[in-house]
Amino acid sequence: MNQFLKPYFYSAGAFALSFTAFAQSAQIQTESENKSVDGVLDTVEVTAYRFGDDTLSVPVNAEVFDRTEIAESASTTVPEFLSKEANVRFMSYSGGYSDGNLSMRGFGEQSQTRVLVLVDGVRYNPADMSAINWSSIPLGAVESIEVLRGAQSAMYGGHAEAGVIKISTIRPTDGYDVYASGLYGSYGLYDISALASGREGDAYFSVNASTYSYDGYRDFSDAWSNYASAMFGYDLSDSTSITFKGDYGESKVSYAAGVDWNTFQNNPRYAAALSTLFRDKTGLYTADLKSESESAKFDALFGLSFRDRTWYDNGRELPKYNNQWTYTFSPKIEITAIENTKIFGGIDVNYSNIDLTQLSRSVLTSTVYNDRTANVDRFDIGGYIGATHELDKKWVFSGGGRVDAAYTGADWSTYSMRRVGRREKLTLDSHCDDSKWDAGFSGDLGVTYKLDKKSSLYTRFDQIFHYPTTDEIAYYQSSATTPFNTDLNPEHGQNYEIGYKFKNGKWSAGVNGFATYLHNEIMWDETRQLNVNLDPTIRYGVDFGGSYDDERWGASLFGTFVKAKFDGGRWDGKDVPLVAPFNTTAQVYVKPLEFVTCLARFTYFTESVAGNDFENDLRKIPWYYTLDFQVNVAFTRYFTIFGAVENATDENYAAFAYKSGGDLSFYPNAGRTFKIGINIKL
């Protein structure tokens, strides 16, 4: 074994053994007090294999958070909730939670293309490298969030290289429900949301509206959004239903420019200028047909989404217009006719069209003209098939394979105004019209051994495939010496994982070790001003977590050890940028009164290499910690108020820093923040 790997694997093994011992002791302690009437404990279902499975049966590190946990978290966006409750790193450019990228499993730079986000089954990751518009997913409308850590390429495609975030919005149950929430906080923060849902016979519906605003911790970092949605569904029979949903939202996000080290230390709220401003109009319209029988489940989802973006880049007086339309079709089926066996398969089809226009003004006559136009097509299709088989109530074998293909075609032109005699003439400067196909295979194999009804061991192998985004291949939004990068190859690699899970009433615990090897990893090279395929990289580490929930108190601890390094080539042995070797989130709550909950949360990140610093020779992003305190008062089951102070010590920290043009810029996160809020259910 490589010498620098030994201490990490030895410590991971020791930690796994001690963690297993802890969980087994918890199992003995709680065995008698947590049995249900029939002696079988309630199980938690996850959808790692598309349809629901008992979490102890699937070889995946998975967590599910319900609406109660979401409502009581004092969070305003999905990334904020994941940062607090799921130990998922969020790298923000503005100091808030309305913009930025999720980071998992040692993927930092360009992680937005490696963590798949699904909302009611629809992929939210754009076809290009742009970040997800988090304000278009109002937290007040979310029923549950499922976090799948690690490679899931075989089931979900190239975006699921580091993990999957599956968000489900509220679905009506029997009767009628009304939810309302409001939150007010420091730096001009407020978030108001209302939702009504109901069912009448075979018909059901929900409507939701929300508004969010944030003046920003830093100069030039304000954000706001307004959002509305409506859903209507009908049960065609006892086993078949169809659901229609439509969302529409408008938002603005301002990105402040980064600052140097001295400014970061002495005046972190300062920004010399506005770096980027986005004004978006977004919409998503879906139709979902579900059917279930004793022998099979079927789901066919069709989606149509758009994002009309007005984009002011680097303080430009005139904008770019980047408008995207995406069509999605995802039918899937699970067959359970064979005893103890599930066979599943499906197709994911996505087509995106990007229409870009950039305006400029003539220096001579102030005439406004289009100096860049582009039309980009992206079509990707993936077909997958897999199966699980349970043997002797103890062993569960699972596996699947997927074939993906992606087409990228881009046609763009650049223009300038030139004087011809006494007049100006619009002149074509450059033109590119090119296309490229990428294709690959991904797969997984897993084995789970159920120790008992409360715990299991698992191991899995994944073959990973990830193809580049549209603007990693084609430079239609900027100038480059290589306008269409036909030499850029898809990423591929392998992931190995072993883990342990335990769940028994008040106790839950889990630990897993992983090692991920990648070839042709895609990353931006600032020196060459080009996305390139890197030399081989390796990521290995341990995820761990455990929690205890009682009527009067509870505690949880989650963390990740990860080492991400280049494994050969020019930067052999160097750290991969923007990966913290260790991060953890711990929290404890007490209930001095039945209706009062007091909570404290501690978050810690070690130092990490700045973005694009492949040589590891610049100042690192410093380690940091934050402390949060919160009090919830539930006057009734229908009415709760809360107050919180986040980053109580006013820690000056940055989760993100980047090397550009030889300089290193830091992007500070928010200082001490106060919040008060209310949750109502009628």
C-alpha positions as CSV (number, residue, x, y, z in Angstrom):
1,M,0.0,0.0,0.0
2,N,1.2,3.6,-0.8
3,Q,2.9,4.9,2.4
4,F,0.9,8.1,2.6
5,L,-2.4,6.1,2.5
6,K,-1.5,3.8,5.4
7,P,-2.2,6.2,8.3
8,Y,-5.6,7.2,6.9
9,F,-6.7,3.6,6.3
10,Y,-5.5,2.5,9.7
11,S,-7.2,5.4,11.5
12,A,-10.4,4.8,9.4
13,G,-10.4,1.2,10.3
14,A,-9.9,1.9,14.0
15,F,-12.6,4.5,13.9
16,A,-15.0,2.1,12.1
17,L,-14.4,-0.6,14.8
18,S,-14.9,1.8,17.7
19,F,-18.0,3.3,16.0
20,T,-19.5,-0.1,15.5
21,A,-18.9,-1.0,19.1
22,F,-20.7,2.2,20.2
23,A,-23.6,1.4,17.9
24,Q,-23.9,-2.2,19.2
25,S,-23.8,-1.0,22.8
26,A,-26.6,1.5,21.9
27,Q,-28.5,-1.4,20.3
28,I,-28.3,-3.5,23.6
29,Q,-29.3,-0.5,25.7
30,T,-32.4,0.4,23.6
31,E,-33.5,-3.0,22.4
32,S,-36.1,-3.5,25.1
33,E,-37.5,0.0,25.1
34,N,-38.0,0.5,21.4
35,K,-39.8,-2.5,20.1
36,S,-43.2,-1.9,18.5
37,V,-46.3,-4.0,19.3
38,D,-45.4,-6.7,16.8
39,G,-41.7,-6.6,17.5
40,V,-40.8,-5.0,14.3
41,L,-39.3,-1.5,14.2
42,D,-40.4,1.2,11.8
43,T,-38.1,1.5,8.8
44,V,-36.9,4.5,6.8
45,E,-37.2,4.3,3.1
46,V,-34.7,5.7,0.7
47,T,-34.8,5.9,-3.1
48,A,-31.2,5.2,-4.0
49,Y,-32.5,2.7,-6.6
50,R,-35.2,5.0,-7.9
51,F,-38.1,3.4,-5.9
52,G,-38.4,3.0,-2.2
53,D,-36.2,0.6,-0.2
54,D,-35.4,0.0,3.4
55,T,-32.3,2.0,4.2
56,L,-30.7,-1.0,5.8
57,S,-31.0,-3.0,2.6
58,V,-29.3,-0.6,0.2
59,P,-25.5,-0.3,0.0
60,V,-25.6,3.5,0.0
61,N,-24.8,6.2,2.6
62,A,-28.2,7.8,2.7
63,E,-30.1,10.2,5.0
64,V,-33.7,11.5,4.9
65,F,-34.9,14.7,6.5
66,D,-38.6,15.3,7.0
67,R,-40.7,18.4,7.0
68,T,-40.6,18.8,10.8
69,E,-36.8,18.9,10.8
70,I,-36.8,21.4,7.9
71,A,-39.4,23.7,9.5
72,E,-37.6,23.7,12.9
73,S,-34.1,24.4,11.4
74,A,-34.4,28.3,11.1
75,S,-33.1,27.9,7.5
76,T,-34.1,29.9,4.5
77,T,-32.7,27.9,1.6
78,V,-31.9,24.2,0.8
79,P,-28.1,24.8,1.0
80,E,-28.4,26.4,4.4
81,F,-30.4,23.4,5.7
82,L,-28.0,20.9,4.3
83,S,-25.0,22.8,5.8
84,K,-26.7,22.7,9.3
85,E,-28.2,19.3,9.3
86,A,-26.4,17.1,6.8
87,N,-22.8,18.3,7.1
88,V,-22.7,19.2,3.4
89,R,-20.3,22.0,2.5
90,F,-21.7,25.0,0.7
91,M,-19.3,27.4,-1.0
92,S,-20.8,30.9,-1.3
93,Y,-19.5,33.8,-3.3
94,S,-21.6,36.4,-1.5
95,G,-21.6,35.4,2.1
96,G,-25.2,34.2,2.0
97,Y,-27.0,31.0,1.1
98,S,-28.8,32.1,-2.0
99,D,-25.9,31.4,-4.4
100,G,-23.0,29.0,-4.5
101,N,-22.3,25.3,-4.9
102,L,-22.6,22.2,-2.8
103,S,-19.5,20.2,-2.1
104,M,-19.4,16.5,-1.3
105,R,-16.9,13.6,-1.2
106,G,-13.8,15.7,-1.9
107,F,-15.2,17.6,-4.9
108,G,-14.7,21.3,-4.5
109,E,-13.9,23.2,-7.7
110,Q,-16.7,23.0,-10.3
111,S,-18.6,20.8,-7.8
112,Q,-21.9,22.1,-9.1
113,T,-21.6,19.7,-12.1
114,R,-20.8,16.7,-9.8
115,V,-23.6,16.8,-7.3
116,L,-27.0,16.0,-8.9
117,V,-30.0,17.9,-7.5
118,L,-33.5,16.5,-8.3
119,V,-36.7,18.3,-7.4
120,D,-39.7,15.9,-7.6
121,G,-37.6,13.8,-10.0
122,V,-36.6,16.7,-12.3
123,R,-32.9,17.5,-12.7
124,Y,-32.2,21.1,-11.6
125,N,-28.5,21.2,-12.7
126,P,-28.3,23.4,-15.8
127,A,-26.7,22.1,-19.0
128,D,-23.9,24.6,-18.6
129,M,-21.5,25.3,-15.6
130,S,-23.8,27.8,-13.9
131,A,-24.8,27.2,-10.4
132,I,-28.3,26.1,-9.4
133,N,-30.8,28.9,-8.7
134,W,-31.5,27.9,-5.1
135,S,-34.1,30.6,-4.7
136,S,-36.3,28.8,-7.1
137,I,-36.7,25.9,-4.6
138,P,-38.5,27.6,-1.6
139,L,-37.9,25.7,1.6
140,G,-41.4,26.3,2.7
141,A,-42.7,24.0,0.0
142,V,-40.3,21.1,0.7
143,E,-41.7,17.9,2.3
144,S,-38.4,16.0,2.5
145,I,-34.8,16.0,1.5
146,E,-32.8,12.9,0.8
147,V,-29.0,12.9,0.7
148,L,-27.2,10.1,-1.2
149,R,-23.4,10.4,-0.7
150,G,-20.9,9.0,-3.1
151,A,-21.0,8.0,-6.8
152,Q,-24.5,7.2,-8.1
153,S,-23.6,7.4,-11.8
154,A,-25.2,4.0,-12.7
155,M,-28.7,5.1,-11.6
156,Y,-28.6,8.9,-12.1
157,G,-26.0,9.7,-14.8
158,G,-22.9,11.9,-15.0
159,H,-24.0,14.6,-12.6
160,A,-24.2,12.1,-9.7
161,E,-20.4,11.7,-9.4
162,A,-20.2,12.9,-5.8
163,G,-23.7,12.4,-4.6
164,V,-27.4,13.2,-5.1
165,I,-29.7,15.6,-3.4
166,K,-33.4,14.5,-3.8
167,I,-36.0,17.1,-2.9
168,S,-39.7,16.3,-2.6
169,T,-42.3,19.0,-2.4
170,I,-45.4,18.8,-0.3
171,R,-48.0,16.3,-1.4
172,P,-51.6,16.5,0.0
173,T,-52.9,13.9,2.4
174,D,-56.4,13.4,3.6
175,G,-58.3,16.6,4.5
176,Y,-57.0,20.2,4.2
177,D,-53.8,21.8,5.5
178,V,-52.5,25.3,5.6
179,Y,-48.9,26.1,6.4
180,A,-47.4,29.6,6.9
181,S,-43.9,30.7,8.0
182,G,-42.1,33.9,8.4
183,L,-38.5,34.7,9.3
184,Y,-36.7,38.0,9.9
185,G,-33.0,38.4,10.5
186,S,-29.8,40.5,10.3
187,Y,-28.6,42.2,7.2
188,G,-32.1,42.8,5.9
189,L,-33.1,39.1,5.8
190,Y,-36.7,38.1,5.6
191,D,-38.4,35.0,4.2
192,I,-42.2,34.5,4.1
193,S,-44.0,31.5,2.8
194,A,-47.5,30.1,2.7
195,L,-48.9,26.9,1.4
196,A,-52.4,25.3,1.2
197,S,-53.1,21.7,0.2
198,G,-56.1,19.4,0.3
199,R,-57.8,16.4,-1.0
200,E,-61.5,15.9,-2.0
201,G,-62.3,12.4,-3.1
202,D,-60.0,11.4,-5.9
203,A,-58.7,15.0,-6.5
204,Y,-55.9,16.7,-4.7
205,F,-54.2,20.1,-4.9
206,S,-51.7,22.4,-3.4
207,V,-50.7,26.1,-3.9
208,N,-47.7,27.9,-2.6
209,A,-46.2,31.4,-2.6
210,S,-43.1,32.7,-1.0
211,T,-40.9,35.8,-1.0
212,Y,-37.3,36.2,0.2
213,S,-35.0,39.2,0.5
214,Y,-31.4,39.7,1.8
215,D,-29.5,42.9,1.7
216,G,-26.3,40.9,2.0
217,Y,-23.5,40.6,4.5
218,R,-21.0,42.2,2.1
219,D,-21.3,45.2,-0.2
220,F,-22.9,44.4,-3.5
221,S,-24.3,41.1,-2.3
222,D,-28.0,41.6,-2.1
223,A,-30.5,39.0,-3.3
224,W,-34.3,38.6,-3.5
225,S,-36.8,36.2,-5.0
226,N,-40.6,35.8,-5.5
227,Y,-42.0,32.4,-6.2
228,A,-45.4,30.7,-6.7
229,S,-46.5,27.2,-7.6
230,A,-49.7,25.2,-8.1
231,M,-50.2,21.5,-8.2
232,F,-53.3,19.4,-9.2
233,G,-53.6,15.7,-9.2
234,Y,-56.2,13.0,-9.7
235,D,-56.4,9.3,-8.8
236,L,-57.4,7.6,-12.0
237,S,-57.9,4.4,-10.0
238,D,-56.8,2.8,-6.7
239,S,-53.4,2.2,-8.2
240,T,-52.9,5.0,-10.8
241,S,-52.6,8.7,-10.4
242,I,-51.6,11.7,-12.5
243,T,-50.2,14.9,-11.2
244,F,-49.6,18.3,-12.9
245,K,-47.5,21.0,-11.4
246,G,-46.4,24.5,-12.4
247,D,-43.8,26.8,-10.8
248,Y,-42.8,30.4,-11.6
249,G,-40.3,32.6,-10.0
250,E,-38.3,35.8,-10.3
251,S,-35.0,36.5,-8.6
252,K,-32.0,38.6,-8.3
253,V,-28.5,37.7,-7.0
254,S,-25.5,40.0,-6.7
255,Y,-22.0,38.6,-6.5
256,A,-19.5,40.8,-4.7
257,A,-15.9,40.8,-6.0
258,G,-13.3,39.0,-4.0
259,V,-10.9,40.7,-1.7
260,D,-7.2,40.3,-0.9
261,W,-5.9,38.8,2.4
262,N,-5.5,42.1,4.3
263,T,-9.0,43.3,3.4
264,F,-10.4,39.9,4.3
265,Q,-8.8,40.1,7.8
266,N,-9.6,43.8,8.5
267,N,-12.8,44.6,6.6
268,P,-14.5,41.4,5.3
269,R,-17.8,43.2,4.5
270,Y,-16.1,45.4,2.0
271,A,-16.2,44.8,-1.8
272,A,-14.6,47.1,-4.3
273,A,-17.1,46.4,-7.0
274,L,-20.0,44.3,-8.1
275,S,-18.6,41.2,-9.8
276,T,-21.7,39.7,-11.3
277,L,-25.4,40.4,-11.2
278,F,-28.1,37.9,-12.3
279,R,-31.7,38.6,-12.8
280,D,-33.6,35.4,-13.5
281,K,-37.1,34.4,-14.5
282,T,-37.6,30.7,-14.0
283,G,-40.4,28.2,-14.5
284,L,-40.9,24.4,-14.3
285,Y,-44.0,22.5,-15.6
286,T,-44.4,18.8,-15.0
287,A,-46.8,15.9,-15.6
288,D,-46.2,12.7,-13.6
289,L,-48.1,9.5,-14.2
290,K,-47.7,6.9,-11.4
291,S,-49.1,3.3,-11.3
292,E,-48.5,0.5,-8.8
293,S,-49.7,-3.1,-8.5
294,E,-48.7,-6.1,-6.5
295,S,-46.1,-7.0,-9.1
296,A,-44.8,-3.7,-10.5
297,K,-44.4,0.1,-10.1
298,F,-44.3,2.5,-13.0
299,D,-43.5,6.2,-13.1
300,A,-43.4,8.4,-16.2
301,L,-42.3,12.0,-15.6
302,F,-42.3,14.8,-18.2
303,G,-40.9,18.2,-17.5
304,L,-40.4,21.5,-19.2
305,S,-38.3,24.2,-17.6
306,F,-36.9,27.6,-18.5
307,R,-34.5,30.2,-17.2
308,D,-34.4,33.6,-18.7
309,R,-31.3,35.3,-17.3
310,T,-30.2,38.9,-17.6
311,W,-26.5,38.9,-16.7
312,Y,-24.3,41.9,-15.9
313,D,-20.7,40.5,-15.8
314,N,-17.7,42.3,-14.2
315,G,-19.4,45.6,-13.9
316,R,-20.4,45.8,-17.6
317,E,-22.9,48.6,-18.4
318,L,-24.8,46.4,-20.8
319,P,-26.0,42.8,-20.1
320,K,-25.8,39.4,-21.6
321,Y,-29.0,37.5,-22.1
322,N,-28.7,33.8,-21.4
323,N,-32.0,32.0,-21.9
324,Q,-32.3,28.2,-21.4
325,W,-35.1,25.8,-22.1
326,T,-34.9,22.2,-21.0
327,Y,-37.2,19.3,-21.8
328,T,-37.1,16.2,-19.6
329,F,-38.6,12.7,-20.0
330,S,-37.9,10.0,-17.4
331,P,-40.0,6.8,-17.4
332,K,-39.0,4.1,-15.0
333,I,-40.3,0.7,-13.9
334,E,-39.7,-1.7,-11.0
335,I,-40.9,-5.3,-11.3
336,T,-41.4,-7.3,-8.0
337,A,-43.2,-10.3,-9.4
338,I,-40.3,-12.6,-8.5
339,E,-40.1,-13.4,-4.8
340,N,-37.3,-11.5,-3.0
341,T,-36.2,-9.9,-6.3
342,K,-36.6,-6.4,-7.7
343,I,-35.8,-5.6,-11.3
344,F,-35.8,-2.0,-12.3
345,G,-34.9,0.1,-15.3
346,G,-35.6,3.4,-17.0
347,I,-34.5,6.1,-19.4
348,D,-33.5,9.7,-18.7
349,V,-33.8,12.0,-21.6
350,N,-32.8,15.7,-21.5
351,Y,-32.7,18.3,-24.2
352,S,-31.6,21.9,-23.5
353,N,-31.3,24.9,-25.8
354,I,-29.3,27.9,-24.8
355,D,-29.8,31.2,-26.6
356,L,-27.2,33.9,-25.7
357,T,-26.9,37.5,-26.7
358,Q,-24.3,40.0,-25.4
359,L,-24.7,43.7,-25.9
360,S,-22.0,46.3,-26.3
361,R,-21.9,50.1,-27.0
362,S,-20.0,51.7,-29.8
363,V,-17.2,54.0,-28.5
364,L,-17.7,56.4,-31.5
365,T,-21.5,56.8,-31.7
366,S,-22.8,55.1,-28.5
367,T,-24.9,52.7,-30.7
368,V,-25.9,49.6,-28.9
369,Y,-25.3,46.4,-30.9
370,N,-25.1,42.6,-30.4
371,D,-21.4,41.8,-30.1
372,R,-21.9,38.1,-29.4
373,T,-24.7,35.7,-30.3
374,A,-24.9,32.0,-29.7
375,N,-27.2,29.1,-30.1
376,V,-26.3,25.9,-28.2
377,D,-28.0,22.5,-28.1
378,R,-27.4,19.8,-25.6
379,F,-29.0,16.4,-25.8
380,D,-28.2,13.6,-23.4
381,I,-29.8,10.3,-23.0
382,G,-29.1,7.5,-20.6
383,G,-30.7,4.1,-20.2
384,Y,-30.2,2.0,-17.1
385,I,-31.2,-1.4,-15.7
386,G,-30.5,-3.1,-12.4
387,A,-31.8,-5.6,-9.8
388,T,-31.7,-6.4,-6.1
389,H,-32.1,-9.9,-4.7
390,E,-32.5,-10.8,-1.0
391,L,-31.1,-14.2,0.1
392,D,-32.0,-15.8,3.4
393,K,-33.4,-12.6,4.9
394,K,-29.8,-11.6,5.5
395,W,-27.9,-11.0,2.2
396,V,-29.0,-8.4,-0.3
397,F,-27.2,-8.4,-3.7
398,S,-27.6,-5.4,-6.0
399,G,-26.2,-4.1,-9.2
400,G,-26.9,-2.1,-12.3
401,G,-25.5,-0.7,-15.5
402,R,-26.1,2.4,-17.5
403,V,-25.1,3.7,-21.0
404,D,-25.0,7.4,-21.5
405,A,-24.6,9.6,-24.6
406,A,-24.4,13.4,-24.9
407,Y,-24.4,15.7,-27.9
408,T,-23.2,19.2,-27.7
409,G,-23.6,21.6,-30.7
410,A,-22.7,25.3,-30.6
411,D,-23.0,28.0,-33.2
412,W,-21.8,31.4,-32.3
413,S,-20.5,34.7,-33.7
414,T,-18.7,37.8,-32.4
415,Y,-19.1,41.3,-33.9
416,S,-17.6,44.7,-33.5
417,M,-18.5,48.2,-34.8
418,R,-15.9,49.6,-37.2
419,R,-15.8,52.9,-39.0
420,V,-16.1,52.7,-42.7
421,G,-15.7,56.2,-44.1
422,R,-18.1,58.4,-42.2
423,R,-20.3,55.6,-41.1
424,E,-20.1,52.6,-38.7
425,K,-20.5,49.1,-39.9
426,L,-21.2,46.0,-37.8
427,T,-18.4,43.6,-38.7
428,L,-18.2,39.8,-38.1
429,D,-15.0,39.1,-36.1
430,S,-15.2,35.4,-35.6
431,H,-17.5,32.5,-36.1
432,C,-17.6,28.9,-34.8
433,D,-20.0,26.1,-35.6
434,D,-19.0,22.7,-34.2
435,S,-20.4,19.7,-32.4
436,K,-19.3,16.7,-30.4
437,W,-20.7,13.4,-29.1
438,D,-19.6,11.9,-25.8
439,A,-20.6,8.4,-24.6
440,G,-19.7,6.1,-21.8
441,F,-20.7,3.3,-19.4
442,S,-21.2,3.3,-15.7
443,G,-22.3,0.6,-13.3
444,D,-22.4,-0.5,-9.7
445,L,-22.3,-3.7,-7.6
446,G,-23.3,-3.9,-4.0
447,V,-23.6,-6.5,-1.2
448,T,-25.5,-5.8,2.0
449,Y,-25.5,-8.1,5.1
450,K,-28.2,-7.5,7.6
451,L,-26.8,-8.3,11.1
452,D,-30.4,-8.0,12.5
453,K,-33.4,-5.8,12.1
454,K,-31.5,-2.8,13.3
455,S,-28.1,-2.9,11.6
456,S,-26.3,-3.9,8.4
457,L,-22.9,-4.0,6.8
458,Y,-22.4,-3.2,3.1
459,T,-19.8,-2.9,0.4
460,R,-20.1,-1.5,-3.1
461,F,-18.2,-0.8,-6.3
462,D,-19.0,1.9,-8.8
463,Q,-17.8,2.5,-12.3
464,I,-18.0,6.3,-12.8
465,F,-18.7,8.3,-16.0
466,H,-19.1,12.1,-16.2
467,Y,-19.2,14.1,-19.5
468,P,-18.4,17.8,-19.7
469,T,-21.0,20.6,-19.7
470,T,-21.7,22.8,-22.7
471,D,-19.4,25.7,-21.7
472,E,-16.6,23.4,-20.7
473,I,-16.5,22.3,-24.3
474,A,-17.5,25.4,-26.2
475,Y,-16.4,29.0,-25.2
476,Y,-19.5,30.7,-26.6
477,Q,-19.7,33.1,-23.5
478,S,-16.1,34.2,-23.7
479,S,-13.0,34.3,-25.9
480,A,-10.5,31.5,-25.9
481,T,-7.7,30.4,-28.1
482,T,-9.5,27.0,-28.5
483,P,-13.1,28.0,-29.2
484,F,-14.4,24.4,-29.3
485,N,-12.5,22.0,-27.1
486,T,-12.9,18.7,-29.0
487,D,-9.9,17.3,-27.1
488,L,-11.7,17.5,-23.8
489,N,-12.6,13.9,-22.8
490,P,-15.2,12.7,-20.3
491,E,-14.2,11.8,-16.8
492,H,-14.2,8.1,-15.8
493,G,-13.0,6.2,-12.7
494,Q,-13.9,3.8,-9.9
495,N,-15.3,4.1,-6.4
496,Y,-14.9,1.5,-3.7
497,E,-16.9,1.7,-0.5
498,I,-17.6,-0.2,2.7
499,G,-19.9,0.8,5.5
500,Y,-22.0,0.0,8.6
501,K,-25.5,1.3,9.4
502,F,-27.5,1.1,12.7
503,K,-31.0,2.4,13.4
504,N,-33.1,1.5,16.5
505,G,-35.7,3.9,17.7
506,K,-33.9,6.8,19.5
507,W,-30.5,5.7,18.2
508,S,-29.0,5.9,14.7
509,A,-25.4,5.6,13.5
510,G,-23.4,5.0,10.4
511,V,-19.8,4.9,9.2
512,N,-18.3,4.2,5.8
513,G,-14.9,4.3,4.1
514,F,-14.5,5.2,0.5
515,A,-11.8,5.5,-2.2
516,T,-12.4,7.2,-5.5
517,Y,-10.0,7.1,-8.4
518,L,-10.5,9.4,-11.4
519,H,-9.0,9.8,-14.8
520,N,-9.4,12.8,-17.1
521,E,-11.0,14.9,-14.3
522,I,-12.2,18.2,-15.8
523,M,-11.1,21.5,-14.3
524,W,-10.4,25.0,-15.4
525,D,-6.8,25.9,-15.9
526,E,-6.4,29.6,-15.2
527,T,-2.9,29.7,-16.8
528,R,-4.1,28.2,-20.1
529,Q,-7.5,29.8,-19.9
530,L,-9.0,26.4,-20.8
531,N,-10.9,23.5,-19.3
532,V,-8.5,20.6,-19.3
533,N,-8.3,16.9,-18.4
534,L,-6.1,16.6,-15.3
535,D,-3.7,13.9,-14.4
536,P,-5.2,11.0,-12.3
537,T,-6.6,12.0,-8.9
538,I,-7.5,10.0,-5.8
539,R,-10.0,10.8,-3.0
540,Y,-10.2,8.5,0.0
541,G,-11.7,9.0,3.4
542,V,-14.4,8.2,6.0
543,D,-18.0,9.6,6.5
544,F,-19.4,9.1,10.0
545,G,-22.5,10.1,11.8
546,G,-24.7,9.3,14.8
547,S,-27.6,10.7,16.7
548,Y,-29.7,10.1,19.8
549,D,-33.2,11.6,20.1
550,D,-35.1,11.5,23.4
551,E,-38.2,13.3,24.7
552,R,-36.0,15.6,26.8
553,W,-32.7,15.8,25.0
554,G,-30.8,14.7,22.0
555,A,-27.4,15.0,20.3
556,S,-25.9,14.3,16.9
557,L,-22.4,14.2,15.4
558,F,-21.6,14.0,11.7
559,G,-18.2,14.4,9.9
560,T,-16.0,13.6,7.0
561,F,-12.3,12.8,6.7
562,V,-11.2,13.1,3.1
563,K,-7.8,13.3,1.3
564,A,-8.0,14.5,-2.3
565,K,-4.6,14.4,-4.2
566,F,-3.1,14.2,-7.6
567,D,-1.9,10.6,-8.2
568,G,0.7,11.2,-10.9
569,G,1.7,13.7,-13.5
570,R,2.7,17.3,-13.2
571,W,1.1,17.8,-9.7
572,D,1.8,14.4,-8.3
573,G,1.1,14.4,-4.5
574,K,-0.4,17.9,-4.5
575,D,-3.8,18.5,-2.9
576,V,-6.8,19.0,-5.1
577,P,-8.1,22.6,-4.7
578,L,-11.1,23.5,-2.5
579,V,-11.2,20.3,-0.5
580,A,-11.1,20.5,3.4
581,P,-9.5,17.4,4.8
582,F,-11.9,17.3,7.7
583,N,-15.2,18.9,8.6
584,T,-17.8,18.1,11.2
585,T,-21.1,19.3,12.6
586,A,-22.2,18.5,16.1
587,Q,-25.3,19.6,17.9
588,V,-27.2,19.0,21.2
589,Y,-30.6,20.0,22.3
590,V,-32.5,20.0,25.6
591,K,-36.1,20.5,26.5
592,P,-36.3,22.2,29.9
593,L,-40.1,22.3,29.3
594,E,-42.1,20.0,27.1
595,F,-42.8,22.9,24.7
596,V,-39.3,24.5,24.7
597,T,-36.3,23.3,22.8
598,C,-32.8,24.8,23.2
599,L,-30.2,23.9,20.7
600,A,-26.5,24.5,20.2
601,R,-24.6,23.6,17.0
602,F,-20.8,23.5,16.3
603,T,-19.4,23.4,12.8
604,Y,-15.7,23.1,12.0
605,F,-13.6,23.0,8.8
606,T,-9.9,22.5,8.4
607,E,-7.9,24.7,6.1
608,S,-8.0,23.9,2.3
609,V,-6.1,24.8,-0.9
610,A,-7.7,27.7,-2.8
611,G,-9.3,27.2,-6.1
612,N,-7.0,26.8,-9.1
613,D,-3.9,26.6,-6.9
614,F,-2.6,23.3,-8.4
615,E,0.9,24.0,-7.1
616,N,-0.4,24.5,-3.5
617,D,2.0,27.4,-3.1
618,L,-0.4,30.2,-2.2
619,R,-2.0,31.1,1.1
620,K,-4.6,28.5,2.1
621,I,-8.2,29.1,3.1
622,P,-7.9,29.2,6.9
623,W,-9.6,26.7,9.2
624,Y,-12.7,28.0,10.9
625,Y,-15.5,27.1,13.2
626,T,-19.0,28.5,13.9
627,L,-21.3,28.3,16.9
628,D,-25.1,28.6,16.5
629,F,-27.7,28.8,19.2
630,Q,-31.5,28.4,18.8
631,V,-34.6,28.3,20.9
632,N,-37.9,26.9,19.7
633,V,-41.2,27.4,21.6
634,A,-44.1,25.3,20.5
635,F,-47.2,26.8,22.1
636,T,-49.3,24.2,20.4
637,R,-48.7,21.6,17.6
638,Y,-50.0,24.3,15.3
639,F,-48.0,27.3,16.4
640,T,-44.2,27.6,16.9
641,I,-41.9,30.6,17.3
642,F,-38.1,30.5,17.3
643,G,-35.1,32.7,17.8
644,A,-31.5,32.0,16.7
645,V,-28.1,33.5,16.7
646,E,-25.8,32.0,14.1
647,N,-22.0,32.4,14.1
648,A,-22.4,33.6,17.6
649,T,-18.7,34.3,18.0
650,D,-18.7,36.5,14.9
651,E,-16.0,34.3,13.3
652,N,-14.4,35.9,10.3
653,Y,-14.1,33.1,7.7
654,A,-14.3,32.2,4.1
655,A,-15.5,28.9,2.6
656,F,-14.2,29.9,-0.8
657,A,-11.1,31.6,-2.3
658,Y,-9.8,31.5,-5.8
659,K,-6.6,32.2,-7.8
660,S,-7.2,34.4,-10.8
661,G,-4.6,36.2,-12.9
662,G,-1.9,35.3,-10.3
663,D,-3.8,37.0,-7.5
664,L,-5.7,35.2,-4.7
665,S,-9.2,36.5,-3.8
666,F,-11.2,35.6,-0.7
667,Y,-15.0,35.6,-0.4
668,P,-16.0,36.1,3.3
669,N,-19.0,34.5,4.8
670,A,-21.6,36.2,7.0
671,G,-20.7,37.3,10.5
672,R,-23.0,37.1,13.5
673,T,-26.6,36.8,12.4
674,F,-29.8,37.0,14.5
675,K,-33.0,35.4,13.4
676,I,-36.6,35.3,14.7
677,G,-39.4,33.4,13.1
678,I,-42.8,31.7,13.3
679,N,-44.3,28.5,11.9
680,I,-48.1,28.0,11.7
681,K,-50.1,24.9,10.7
682,L,-53.9,25.1,10.4
